Amino acid sequence: MATPPQASPGEPNTDKKSPMTPAPPTISPGAPRFTPPNLQQDQIASPSIKNPIMLSPENGVKTGSPVPHLSTPPGPPVFTSPVRPAAVPFRTSPATPQPVAFSSGSSLPTSSPPHFPNGSAELQQQPPSATEESMPAGESPCVLFSAHKLLKHKKLANVPSLGFGVLVSPGRETSTGPQVIHRDPHRCHNCGAYSNLYSNILIGSGQWQCVICQNLNGSEGEYIASSKEELRNFPELSSPLVDFIQTGNKRPSFVPVTDSRTSAPVVLVIDECLDDAHLQHLQSSLHAFVDSVPPTTRIGIILYGSTVSVYDFTEESIASADVISGGTSPTQETLKGLIYGTGIYLSPMHASKQVAHLIFSSLRPYKLNVPEVSRDRCLGTAVEVAMAIIQGPSVDMSRGVVKRPGGNSRIIVCAGGPNTYGPGFVPHSYTHPNYPHREKTAIKWMEQLGREAHQHNIVVDILCAGTCPVRVPVLQPLANASGGVLVLHDDFGEAFGVNLQRASARAAGSHGLLEIRCSDDILVTQVVGPGEEANIDTHETFKNDMAVSIQMLSVEETQCFSISMQNKHDIKSDFVFFQFAIQYSNVYQADIARVITIRLPTVDSVSAYLQSVQDEVAAVIIAKRTLLQAKSYSDAIDMQTTIDERVKDIASKFGSQVPKSKLYRFPKEISLLPELLFHLRRGPLLGSIVGHEDERSVLRNLFLNASFDLSLRMIAPRCLMHREGGTFEELPAYDLAMQSDTAVVLDHGTDVFIWLGAELAADEGRSAAALAACRTLAEELSELRFPAPRILAFKEGSSQARYFVSRLIPAHKDPPYEQEARFPQLRTLTIEQRTKLKSSFIHFDDPSFCEWIRGLKAVPPEPI
């Protein structure tokens, strides 16, 4: 659903059957988005990261290790020994780089001098904390800016091809953990901003000045101090990231307890219309799932076909279920009879593990001679029943008080085909004369069901597998509107099983609200991510609150919001301030207010600004804005052209013209950005690598909500070459890495590929060791990732190798001097090896990076 831009920022009949022998993130559907204040100037925009960054005292230029893409290869990184068994861990989220950074000292913008009523009091600047002095400006574990400085001049700052923005990960855990405060925060009475380390304090009266609106506020005497050093005792005045925590809950009839009765339940909704081969894989994944679930987690099991079977855990020796018709939505009477009956449909794993295994072992393959796509599947009805089971737990009544679970409950749908029966159904065949109308109706119904789930703090994840089309456009709105994900798998095997476990283990907060406040010089123009514009009656508002407020569909580590911004006018002050406040209830039923305050310096120098641009962050923000518009294959082709125009415009606006030529030299300060965008335009998100539009749609939706780390990997793959001794050398993702005597791991976010050269594969001993090492590395790279990627291994020249080759930049077409400059590892090869490598390539028309950028009338940037 799309939220139009605003003129100004807003406030924001049951039958018992037993025994059971198996019975048979502006926001649009599929692209969560929130579009705040109106600014039509560009639909293209944003900026960039250089890897680990360190800010020099003078200019904030990052000096850390060079990015591996185009630099001389560093010493090979050493990974965990591949000899150990490659156990697949089941954790919850990608690990993002940890560049926490803030500029030191504190001052008010020079354009707005403080005004003191008594004329004599003095505002005390906060002394720089150790955190500030040791970190670069413009970064927090949860916040990544596209640049660490802002241009003062509006015209240049707002060049749409580069732009400015920030990535915010509200639920991301930090390595050191935030400062925790067990009291109410002090907030500005005028705009609602929070007191922070940049606030100036009247130590005599305890008054503090808001950095957003410059209003002077009282602190009820709390900030009265004899010296400014005393103020360091307040975490919010010494740390840029703090969590205010309240354990009392305002919801009626709510008892905050943490035993198993209130742990958020997981309900499995399983397709029973599967053929034998698929069912065997699914049963293996389900048994592994049961063994991995913590003992206190409550689970429910529902099967759906033409009916809905709700399994009862009171029977310990047989699989027993209550059966409901799937042709229509269940009536209130039906649900009451189910919920307030004698059956137990949600049970802690420690009490129901044996029964769960029994239920999964009892499943049987589909028996009728009906094509997969034509089988009756009442997925919509099954999800409605699952929601009712979660909401009405009679077994959780104790002394007249209903105990509600902390965080979000979760429904995980295991689907092998489309919803073809009951509410929200689509006809079996696309050729049905009424298919377009039925599909439109089904999409609307599924979206509404997802909204209802969200209102009850239930997240719906849909894990699909097999070869039968599941009609992604119909199911995606259900997952999106509830705050869940839809993932496609080749089968119900390993990757599906890992994702089933990781989906259930994801900690999800509820009642999430993200508030964005900036200095008056800055305007928020677009927000992309898993949320929607918050209604004014859902949160506290203030007299002149100009915050952009976003209601989050869930609060998870794996999610991220991309926020684009512009200068409202030329900036006069030396600094601008940004404050991000995330309010939510966590899984332990505590109300959290996470406050992150960042101060960025402003500059007149374009070079100083470009030096502070973070290429990788900029590329991710640009990609999210671009993918938002790529709703079909033809749109994706158009967006490739948009990428081309963007690169040309950056070169002409920020680069220098080559003497006696019409060519522009791409600015060296952001030399990584065009290569990242080249990967984007030819990769699976915009290119033709992925064949089916459903797959592209799923990837697009995942990308728009994904964390920075996963987003970056989905744009540009990471290439690692295996070396003797179990080490790996990181190389640019060029086809020059396809050397016949080596093994290469290519991490592309949702896929990890292992390529074995023909010469290595011929040596059975070496290839087995290399494959084991690569497999272990692939699992280590993706152990915290959700969705878990599929891991594919193949040999050089095999048909599957095309997946690998198509993701590498075809640099073999470039002249040798250019190859060596951008892929220095070539210098270590003998003449014979270079000749053999050159002869192994097959000619095709795809341009190399250098050919592409020259075709845009620009000179390729020098490698770092």
ABEGO torsion letter per residue (X at the ends): XBBBBBABBBBXXBBBBOBBBEBXXXBBBGBBBBBBBBBAABABBEBBBBBBBBBBAAAGBBABBBBAAABBBBBBBBBBBAABBBBBBBBABBBBBABBBBBBEBBBBAABBBBBAAGABBBBBBBBBAAAAABBBGBBAABBBABABBBABAAAAABAAAEBBBBBBAABBBAAEBBBBBBBBBBBAAAGBBBBAABBBBAAAGBBBBAAAGBBBBAGGAABBABAAAAAABAAAABABBBBBBABBABBGBBBBABAAABBBBBBBBBAABBAAAAAAAAAAAAAAAAABBAABBBBBBBBBABBBBBBAABAABBBBBBBBAABBBBAAAAAAAAABABBABBBAAAAAAAAAAAAAABBBBABBBBAAABBBBAAAAAAAAAAAAABBAAABBGGBBBBBBEBBBBBBBBABBBABEBGBBBABAABAAAAAAAAAAAAAAAAAAAAAAAAGBBBBBBBBEABBAGAAAAAAAAAAAGBBBBBBABABAAAAAAAAAAAABBBBBGBBBBBBBBAABBBABBBEBBBBBBAAABBBBAABABBBBBBABBBAABBBBBBBBBABBBABABBBBBBBBBBBBAAGBBBBBBBBBBBBBBABAAAAAAABBAAAAAAAAAAAAAAABABAAAAAAAAAAAAAAAAAAAAAABBBBBGBABBBBBAAAAAAAAAAAAAAABAAABAABABAAAAAAAAAAAAABBAAAAAAAABBBBBBBBBGGBBBBBBBBAAABBAABBBBBBAGABBBBBBBAAAAABAAAAAAAAAAAAAAAAAAAAABOBBBBBBBBBBGBAAAAAAAAABBBAAABBAAAAAAABAAAAABBAAAAAAAAAABBBBABBBAAAAAAAAGBBBBBBX
